Structures are given as C-alpha cells and as structure tokens.
Amino acid sequence: QVQLVESGGGLVQPGGSLRLSCAASGFKLDYYAIGWFRQAPGKEREGISCININHDTKYYIDSVKGRFTVSGDNAKNTVYLQMDDLKPEDSGVYYCAAAPGYWFCSGYVSGSGFTPWGQGTQVTVSS
C-alpha cells in the first residue's frame, strides 16, 4: 500500500523549532518530488517546500526561506522539514505529498499532480 505518514507537529512558542517527518511506505521516494504543504484555518492550502532527493533539488516559498530546511534520508525512506524561528503565521496543518517525477517540484505550490497525501500533522505556534 502506497502511503505517506507525517509526524512531529505540536505546540511551540514563537522563535521555537520543530522537525516534521514524512515517512513513505509502498514506494521509494527518492525518485519522487515530495512536497510540503500547509493549511491554516479559513485559508487555502499552500505549498511551502519541495524536494527531489535524487536530483538534490529543493524549493521554498519566500515566507519560509532561511527558516525552514527540507532534507531526505534514502535509507529511512523519509523526508524531513526542519522549521526554525517559527512564527504564529506558520500555524496550520502540515501535509506531505508525492508526485511521480522530480519535475513536479517546479510547480509544486498548487499541489497539482501530487498523490498520495499524508493525513497531516498540526503545528501551532503560540505563546
């Protein structure tokens, strides 16, 4: 069964850090584009980062550049999103999703072509 499972969310104070994990099963994710997306209450889902491990390509939206770092571990078949200097506006449900080719990262923001999706993990940044 092809599946993605996110973990690592939680409650953190502004300026704090979290590391999200996206573990894949049923397929090897190193060939795929793996996107990270978030959705805040009342807002549309937005793509925030994308990685293709084989091509070592990484993408970020401007609002997270310099604060978030995406990485992958082939041995663990897992992609990570290290989030530092978190801000209240980073709060939301974070999802990872896979698309069958590195080129999907170039248009990852919309999420088009990405499937499967994980169940999501909640991130709350609040004092």
C-alpha positions as a Python dict, from the first residue, in 0.01 Angstrom:
ca = {
    (1, 'Q'): (0, 0, 0),
    (2, 'V'): (135, 339, -104),
    (3, 'Q'): (126, 567, 195),
    (4, 'L'): (279, 879, 348),
    (5, 'V'): (268, 945, 721),
    (6, 'E'): (359, 1279, 877),
    (7, 'S'): (470, 1326, 1235),
    (8, 'G'): (647, 1580, 1453),
    (9, 'G'): (387, 1851, 1486),
    (10, 'G'): (299, 2015, 1815),
    (11, 'L'): (269, 2335, 2012),
    (12, 'V'): (573, 2563, 2017),
    (13, 'Q'): (640, 2919, 2122),
    (14, 'P'): (733, 3185, 1867),
    (15, 'G'): (1100, 3155, 1782),
    (16, 'G'): (1100, 2783, 1855),
    (17, 'S'): (1170, 2487, 1630),
    (18, 'L'): (1005, 2169, 1516),
    (19, 'R'): (1111, 1893, 1280),
    (20, 'L'): (842, 1727, 1075),
    (21, 'S'): (888, 1383, 923),
    (22, 'C'): (721, 1234, 620),
    (23, 'A'): (770, 857, 609),
    (24, 'A'): (689, 672, 288),
    (25, 'S'): (579, 312, 254),
    (26, 'G'): (498, 109, -54),
    (27, 'F'): (731, 306, -278),
    (28, 'K'): (1079, 455, -282),
    (29, 'L'): (1053, 829, -251),
    (30, 'D'): (1396, 924, -383),
    (31, 'Y'): (1267, 939, -741),
    (32, 'Y'): (962, 1141, -649),
    (33, 'A'): (901, 1509, -588),
    (34, 'I'): (799, 1535, -222),
    (35, 'G'): (611, 1848, -136),
    (36, 'W'): (527, 2002, 198),
    (37, 'F'): (200, 2193, 221),
    (38, 'R'): (15, 2367, 499),
    (39, 'Q'): (-337, 2484, 556),
    (40, 'A'): (-436, 2736, 819),
    (41, 'P'): (-797, 2769, 939),
    (42, 'G'): (-1000, 2965, 688),
    (43, 'K'): (-718, 2978, 437),
    (44, 'E'): (-636, 2785, 125),
    (45, 'R'): (-371, 2519, 126),
    (46, 'E'): (-32, 2647, 20),
    (47, 'G'): (279, 2469, -95),
    (48, 'I'): (579, 2569, 114),
    (49, 'S'): (863, 2342, 8),
    (50, 'C'): (957, 2065, -230),
    (51, 'I'): (1248, 1826, -263),
    (52, 'N'): (1372, 1564, -504),
    (53, 'I'): (1641, 1358, -335),
    (54, 'N'): (1799, 1210, -648),
    (55, 'H'): (1848, 1549, -813),
    (56, 'D'): (1920, 1726, -483),
    (57, 'T'): (1675, 1999, -575),
    (58, 'K'): (1496, 2200, -308),
    (59, 'Y'): (1236, 2471, -331),
    (60, 'Y'): (1089, 2708, -72),
    (61, 'I'): (831, 2982, -72),
    (62, 'D'): (967, 3321, 21),
    (63, 'S'): (799, 3332, 362),
    (64, 'V'): (995, 3031, 490),
    (65, 'K'): (1330, 3079, 316),
    (66, 'G'): (1614, 3093, 567),
    (67, 'R'): (1395, 2943, 840),
    (68, 'F'): (1284, 2605, 701),
    (69, 'T'): (1510, 2333, 565),
    (70, 'V'): (1391, 2031, 372),
    (71, 'S'): (1600, 1715, 356),
    (72, 'G'): (1570, 1347, 276),
    (73, 'D'): (1708, 1018, 405),
    (74, 'N'): (1702, 741, 146),
    (75, 'A'): (1786, 472, 399),
    (76, 'K'): (1483, 564, 608),
    (77, 'N'): (1267, 648, 307),
    (78, 'T'): (1175, 967, 489),
    (79, 'V'): (1173, 1338, 413),
    (80, 'Y'): (1210, 1597, 685),
    (81, 'L'): (1113, 1960, 726),
    (82, 'Q'): (1320, 2140, 987),
    (83, 'M'): (1136, 2452, 1094),
    (84, 'D'): (1326, 2715, 1290),
    (85, 'D'): (1233, 3062, 1413),
    (86, 'L'): (868, 2969, 1395),
    (87, 'K'): (607, 3244, 1379),
    (88, 'P'): (236, 3240, 1467),
    (89, 'E'): (155, 3265, 1096),
    (90, 'D'): (328, 2929, 1045),
    (91, 'S'): (46, 2759, 1235),
    (92, 'G'): (-167, 2511, 1047),
    (93, 'V'): (-198, 2151, 942),
    (94, 'Y'): (111, 2038, 754),
    (95, 'Y'): (88, 1773, 486),
    (96, 'C'): (339, 1596, 269),
    (97, 'A'): (257, 1456, -71),
    (98, 'A'): (438, 1281, -354),
    (99, 'A'): (444, 1338, -730),
    (100, 'P'): (596, 1086, -972),
    (101, 'G'): (894, 1282, -1101),
    (102, 'Y'): (1144, 1549, -996),
    (103, 'W'): (996, 1800, -1242),
    (104, 'F'): (681, 1831, -1032),
    (105, 'C'): (879, 2039, -784),
    (106, 'S'): (890, 2327, -1032),
    (107, 'G'): (514, 2366, -997),
    (108, 'Y'): (462, 2226, -651),
    (109, 'V'): (289, 2529, -498),
    (110, 'S'): (-51, 2435, -640),
    (111, 'G'): (-21, 2072, -537),
    (112, 'S'): (-135, 1963, -880),
    (113, 'G'): (-22, 1612, -966),
    (114, 'F'): (67, 1523, -607),
    (115, 'T'): (-77, 1200, -477),
    (116, 'P'): (-78, 1030, -230),
    (117, 'W'): (-113, 1274, 57),
    (118, 'G'): (-44, 1212, 421),
    (119, 'Q'): (-301, 1262, 694),
    (120, 'G'): (-141, 1584, 817),
    (121, 'T'): (16, 1697, 1142),
    (122, 'Q'): (-88, 2004, 1341),
    (123, 'V'): (161, 2281, 1408),
    (124, 'T'): (62, 2555, 1649),
    (125, 'V'): (290, 2848, 1718),
    (126, 'S'): (166, 3044, 2013),
    (127, 'S'): (285, 3199, 2336),
}
